[in-house]
Amino acid sequence: MPPEMRFQETRKVIEVANPKQTQASDQIQHQLNDIRAHTNVCFRELKEAIDDLVFYIDLTLQKTQLFTGESSLPKTLQYPAIRDFSAKFN
């Protein structure tokens, strides 16, 4: 029997045996889903802030390098890099 079916069968037995426990379990699951959604929003905002910060640091390094005439930085840092931090949050 697949795990999902086992879970559903177990849940049916628990619902019949103790409806209060099922209600509490549903409430906890709802709270966990809310927390997960909020956490995903926070991570997304943090990722955007880090992306912006990295862009401005690269831009500042480029301008500083052009102003001072130094070329000791690798070529990859001379222009703002396009970074892909495509983490997926569930």
C-alpha positions, 0 to 999 in steps of 0.5 A: 500500500502506498504511503499516501493511502496508509496515511489516509487510512490511518487518518480515517481511523483516528478521526473516528476514534478521537475527533478532538485530536483530529481537530487539533491536528488540523489546527496545527497543520494550518499553523505550520502551513502559515509559518511555512508561507511566511518563512518563504516570503521572508527568504524571498525578501532576503534573497532580493536584498542580498541580490541588490547588495551584491549588485551595488558592491560589484558596481562600487568595486567597478567604479573604484577600480576605474577611479583609481586606475587599478586592474588587480581585480579579476575580469569577472568583477570589473562589470556587475555580474548577473547572479542566479540565486534561484533557490526554490522555497516550498 
